[in-house]
Amino acid sequence: MLSDDRYPVLRLSSFFDIIRREKNMKRRISLGLFLLMLLSIIQPFLYSHPANAAGTAMAGSGTATDPYIITNADQLNSVREKLGSSYKLGNDIDLSSYSNWEPIGSSSLIYFYGRFDGAGHTITGLTINRTDIDNVGVFGWVGYNGKIENVKLVNVNVTGRATVGGLVGKNYGSISYSSVSGIVSSNGNYVGGLVGDNYGKISKSSSSATVTGNSYYYVGGLSGYANAASVIDNSYATGAVTGTGYVGGFIGRNFRGQIINSYAVGKVSGTTQVGGLIGNNDSGTITSSFYDTTSAQQTDTGKGDPKSTAEMRTKSTFTGAGWDFDTVWEMSDGQYPTLQPLVTDADAVANAKTALEIGYGSGDSETSVTQDLTLPTAGASDTT
């Protein structure tokens, strides 16, 4: 049996144990604070601003009026570091140095909401093989304020799990004057040549890509799915489309979206809900839009007007439906309609220079000519 005079010794020992534990804890806290301070110092070097990172320095400030100018693949890759800025291609871009491109933007939390102007340049060498993720394309997810225009993707090879497009996986923004060629496929639902799943606006764009849904649903030549907020006008698809259900030469499923002045001519293969233009139209609006029943090997009606190849290559088929061949479409004899290219300010100045047979002086530029050039008003004979 222990005597009472031992208990104070035990309590004193416990007191010293507590002091030692507190000292150790203070050391750990001090070390943790030191590491946090060190991380805050080196973080700017690890995640540098895209305009200043080594190898990715770009002209411009990233605003709408002074966009970053992209001239190489690394600069294009750095767009993901500043998703709300404005960018413009200054050269054709070859992405072959990226063996498996990572989509820019991936979810409703990380998405592109800036402006991207391709300026008519081409992007080649795009390869994506990411069967373990959704939202796949050059841009994985484009938000409501995102704007993409005048981008030309040539000979892409894009594969994803679901929601896959050559240009954009999931789109809530606006896309115009853009095109895709090559191969686009998915191991899940929602796949299209240009966009996988569209909630935004697509205008004056096209896809000639071969699109494969690999036994899945919502497969379209231009977009796999068009949701209620979708407006797609003056666009077309020419590539072959293969899936299981909701398969269309232009759109796999149109759920209350608007399809206006558009067409498709690619072969369409599927099992259920298949159409030459639209696989399934659920309360959507389809206006003056057609498909080639011969090349599509489909004969469905009520979701796009079927026409023979000869009719699809006759201009009156489209002018009779109110299509604009003055500023939007163009057509050669015996060919399908194509889109007129986007005319930039520089193009307009060059055209005016040629038409008026003027030359720049030593101090002139396209900007000064645009500002100084004025035309006389019509005279009595209505000539200028």
C-alpha positions in Angstrom: 0.0 0.0 0.0 1.4 3.4 -1.0 1.8 6.1 1.7 0.1 9.4 1.3 3.4 11.4 1.0 3.9 9.9 -2.5 0.9 11.6 -4.1 2.4 15.1 -4.2 5.4 13.7 -6.1 3.1 12.1 -8.8 1.2 15.4 -9.2 4.5 17.3 -9.6 5.7 14.8 -12.3 2.4 15.4 -14.2 3.0 19.1 -14.0 6.4 18.8 -15.7 4.9 16.6 -18.4 2.3 19.2 -19.3 5.1 21.9 -19.5 7.1 19.7 -21.9 4.0 19.0 -24.1 3.2 22.8 -24.3 6.8 23.5 -25.3 6.7 20.9 -28.1 3.4 22.2 -29.3 4.8 25.8 -29.5 7.7 24.5 -31.6 5.3 22.7 -34.0 3.2 25.9 -34.3 6.3 28.0 -34.9 7.5 25.6 -37.6 4.0 25.6 -39.2 3.9 29.4 -39.3 7.4 29.5 -40.8 6.4 27.1 -43.6 3.3 29.2 -44.3 5.4 32.3 -44.6 7.8 30.6 -46.8 5.0 29.3 -49.1 3.6 32.8 -49.4 7.0 34.1 -50.5 7.6 31.4 -53.2 4.0 31.1 -54.4 4.2 33.9 -56.9 7.2 32.2 -58.5 5.2 28.9 -58.7 2.1 30.4 -60.2 3.2 33.4 -62.1 1.0 35.7 -64.1 0.5 34.4 -67.7 1.9 37.6 -69.2 5.1 37.3 -67.1 5.8 33.6 -66.9 9.0 32.4 -68.5 8.3 31.4 -72.1 4.7 32.8 -72.0 5.2 36.6 -72.0 2.6 38.2 -74.2 2.0 41.6 -75.7 -1.2 43.3 -74.5 -2.8 43.9 -71.1 -5.6 41.3 -71.3 -8.5 43.9 -71.7 -11.1 43.9 -74.4 -9.4 46.8 -76.2 -5.9 45.5 -75.6 -6.0 41.7 -75.5 -3.1 39.4 -74.8 -1.6 38.3 -78.1 -1.0 34.6 -78.3 1.8 33.5 -80.7 2.8 30.0 -79.5 1.4 26.9 -77.8 2.7 27.7 -74.4 1.0 31.0 -74.4 -2.3 29.4 -75.4 -1.8 26.9 -72.5 -1.4 29.8 -70.1 -4.9 31.1 -70.8 -6.1 28.8 -68.0 -4.2 31.0 -65.5 -6.3 34.0 -66.1 -9.8 32.8 -67.2 -11.5 36.2 -67.4 -9.1 38.0 -69.6 -9.2 38.8 -73.4 -7.0 37.0 -75.8 -6.3 37.1 -79.5 -4.2 34.8 -81.7 -1.3 36.5 -83.5 -0.1 33.4 -85.4 -1.3 30.0 -86.4 -0.8 27.7 -83.4 0.6 24.1 -83.5 -0.3 22.2 -80.4 1.6 19.0 -81.3 4.1 19.6 -78.5 1.2 18.9 -76.1 0.6 15.1 -76.4 -2.5 15.2 -74.3 -4.0 18.7 -74.0 -5.7 19.7 -70.7 -9.0 21.5 -71.3 -9.2 25.1 -70.3 -11.9 25.2 -67.6 -13.4 22.1 -66.1 -16.5 22.9 -64.1 -19.1 25.4 -62.8 -16.3 26.6 -60.4 -13.5 26.8 -62.9 -14.5 28.1 -66.3 -13.5 30.5 -69.1 -15.4 33.8 -68.9 -13.2 36.0 -71.0 -12.9 36.6 -74.7 -10.9 34.5 -77.2 -10.5 35.8 -80.7 -8.8 33.4 -83.2 -8.4 36.3 -85.7 -8.9 33.7 -88.5 -5.7 31.8 -87.6 -5.7 28.0 -87.4 -5.0 25.7 -84.5 -3.5 22.4 -85.5 -2.1 19.4 -83.7 -4.8 19.2 -81.0 -4.8 15.8 -79.3 -6.9 15.0 -76.2 -7.3 11.5 -74.8 -9.0 11.9 -71.4 -11.5 9.1 -71.0 -11.5 9.6 -67.2 -13.0 13.2 -67.2 -16.0 15.1 -68.5 -16.1 18.5 -70.2 -13.5 18.0 -72.8 -12.3 20.2 -75.7 -9.8 23.1 -76.2 -12.1 24.7 -73.6 -13.7 22.3 -71.2 -16.3 24.8 -69.8 -17.2 28.3 -71.1 -19.3 30.4 -68.8 -22.2 32.9 -69.5 -19.9 35.8 -70.3 -17.4 33.7 -72.3 -17.0 34.7 -75.9 -15.1 32.7 -78.6 -14.9 33.8 -82.2 -13.1 33.3 -85.4 -11.3 30.1 -84.3 -10.4 27.4 -86.8 -9.4 23.9 -85.4 -7.9 21.7 -88.1 -7.6 17.9 -87.9 -8.3 17.5 -84.2 -8.2 14.1 -82.4 -10.3 14.5 -79.2 -11.6 11.8 -76.9 -13.3 12.2 -73.5 -15.6 10.5 -71.1 -18.7 12.7 -71.5 -19.6 16.2 -72.6 -17.0 16.4 -75.4 -16.6 18.8 -78.2 -13.7 19.8 -80.5 -13.8 23.4 -79.4 -15.9 23.4 -76.2 -17.2 20.6 -73.9 -19.9 22.6 -72.2 -20.9 26.0 -73.5 -23.0 28.7 -71.7 -21.3 31.6 -73.7 -21.3 32.6 -77.3 -19.4 31.0 -80.2 -19.2 32.5 -83.7 -17.3 32.2 -86.9 -15.6 29.0 -85.7 -15.0 25.6 -87.2 -13.6 22.1 -86.4 -12.3 19.3 -88.6 -11.0 15.9 -87.5 -12.3 13.3 -85.1 -14.3 13.8 -81.9 -15.5 10.9 -79.7 -16.7 10.1 -76.2 -17.2 7.1 -74.0 -20.3 8.7 -72.5 -23.2 11.0 -73.3 -23.1 14.5 -75.0 -20.7 14.7 -77.8 -20.6 17.0 -80.8 -18.1 18.2 -83.4 -18.0 21.8 -82.1 -19.7 21.6 -78.7 -20.7 18.7 -76.5 -23.5 20.3 -74.5 -24.8 23.7 -75.4 -26.7 26.2 -73.3 -25.5 29.3 -75.1 -25.4 30.8 -78.6 -23.7 29.4 -81.6 -23.7 31.4 -84.8 -22.0 31.2 -88.2 -20.0 28.1 -87.2 -19.4 24.7 -88.7 -18.0 21.2 -88.1 -16.7 18.6 -90.6 -15.5 16.4 -87.8 -16.4 12.7 -87.7 -18.3 12.3 -84.4 -18.7 9.0 -82.5 -20.7 8.4 -79.3 -19.4 4.9 -78.8 -22.8 3.4 -78.0 -24.0 6.4 -76.0 -26.6 9.1 -76.3 -26.9 12.7 -77.4 -24.5 12.7 -80.4 -24.6 15.5 -83.0 -22.5 16.7 -85.9 -22.3 20.2 -84.4 -23.5 19.8 -80.8 -24.7 16.7 -78.9 -27.4 18.6 -77.0 -29.1 21.9 -77.3 -30.8 23.0 -74.1 -33.6 25.4 -73.5 -31.5 28.5 -73.6 -29.7 27.5 -76.8 -29.9 29.6 -80.0 -28.0 28.1 -83.0 -28.2 29.9 -86.3 -26.5 30.0 -89.7 -24.4 27.0 -89.0 -23.8 23.6 -90.5 -22.2 20.1 -90.1 -20.9 17.8 -92.8 -19.2 14.9 -90.9 -20.5 11.4 -90.2 -22.2 10.9 -86.9 -22.6 7.6 -85.0 -24.2 6.8 -81.7 -26.9 4.7 -80.0 -29.8 7.1 -79.2 -30.6 10.7 -79.8 -28.3 10.9 -82.8 -28.5 13.7 -85.4 -26.5 15.1 -88.3 -26.6 18.5 -86.6 -27.9 18.2 -83.1 -28.5 14.9 -81.1 -31.3 16.3 -79.0 -32.9 19.8 -79.1 -34.7 20.4 -75.8 -36.6 23.7 -76.3 -33.7 25.3 -78.2 -33.9 27.3 -81.4 -32.3 26.1 -84.6 -32.4 28.7 -87.4 -31.1 28.7 -91.0 -28.8 25.6 -90.6 -28.2 22.3 -92.3 -26.4 18.9 -92.1 -25.3 16.5 -94.8 -23.3 13.8 -93.0 -24.2 10.2 -92.7 -26.1 9.5 -89.5 -26.2 6.1 -87.8 -28.0 5.1 -84.6 -30.6 2.9 -83.0 -33.3 5.1 -81.5 -34.3 8.7 -81.9 -32.2 9.3 -85.0 -32.5 12.1 -87.6 -30.8 13.6 -90.5 -30.8 17.1 -88.8 -32.1 16.5 -85.3 -32.2 13.2 -83.5 -34.9 14.2 -81.1 -36.8 17.5 -80.9 -38.5 18.1 -77.6 -40.6 21.3 -77.9 -37.7 23.1 -79.8 -38.1 25.5 -82.6 -36.6 24.6 -86.0 -36.8 27.3 -88.7 -35.7 27.1 -92.3 -33.2 24.2 -91.6 -32.5 21.3 -93.9 -30.6 18.0 -94.3 -29.5 15.9 -97.2 -31.7 12.8 -97.1 -29.4 11.0 -99.5 -26.1 11.5 -97.8 -27.6 11.3 -94.3 -29.4 8.0 -95.2 -32.3 9.3 -93.2 -35.9 10.2 -94.1 -37.4 11.7 -90.9 -39.7 14.7 -91.0 -40.9 17.2 -88.5 -37.5 18.1 -87.1 -35.8 19.5 -90.2 -36.7 19.5 -93.9 -35.3 16.6 -95.9 -34.0 17.5 -99.3 -32.3 15.6 -102.1 -28.6 16.2 -102.8 -29.6 18.1 -106.0 -31.9 20.4 -103.9 -29.3 21.0 -101.3 -26.9 22.1 -104.0 -29.4 24.5 -105.5 -29.3 28.1 -104.3 -33.0 28.7 -104.6 -33.7 26.0 -101.9 -32.2 28.4 -99.4 -33.0 31.8 -100.8 -36.6 30.7 -100.9 -36.4 30.1 -97.2 -35.0 33.5 -96.5 -31.3 32.8 -96.1 -29.0 35.8 -96.4 -26.5 35.4 -99.3 -25.5 39.0 -99.1 -23.6 39.0 -95.8 -23.8 35.5 -94.3 -23.8 32.7 -96.9 -22.1 32.0 -100.2 -22.5 29.2 -102.7 -20.8 27.9 -105.8 -22.7 26.2 -108.5 -23.3 22.5 -107.7 -21.9 22.8 -104.1 -23.4 23.1 -100.6 -23.6 26.5 -99.0 -20.7 27.8 -97.0 -20.3 30.7 -94.7 -18.7 34.0 -95.7 -15.6 34.7 -93.6 -15.7 37.3 -90.9 -14.6 40.7 -92.2 -12.4 42.4 -89.7 -11.7 46.1 -89.4 -8.3 45.5 -91.1 -10.0 43.6 -93.9 -12.5 46.5 -94.4 -9.6 49.0 -94.7 -7.7 46.8 -97.1 -10.8 46.4 -99.3 -11.5 50.1 -99.2 -7.9 50.8 -100.1 -8.1 48.5 -103.2 -11.6 49.8 -104.2 -10.6 53.4 -104.1 -7.1 52.8 -105.4 -5.4 54.8 -102.6 -2.0 54.3 -101.1 -0.7 55.0 -97.6 1.6 57.9 -97.2 4.8 57.6 -95.2 3.0 58.5 -92.0 -0.2 56.6 -92.6 -1.4 53.3 -91.1 -4.6 51.3 -91.3 -5.8 53.1 -88.2 -5.2 56.6 -89.6 -6.7 55.7 -93.0 -9.8 54.4 -91.2 -10.1 57.6 -89.2 -9.3 60.0 -92.1 -11.1 58.3 -94.9 -14.5 60.0 -95.7 -16.6 59.6 -98.7 -18.6 62.5 -100.3 -22.3 62.5 -100.0 -24.4 61.5 -103.0 -24.6 64.2 -105.6 -27.6 65.2 -107.8 -27.1 62.2 -110.0 -26.9 59.9 -106.9 -23.3 58.9 -107.5 -20.4 59.1 -105.0 
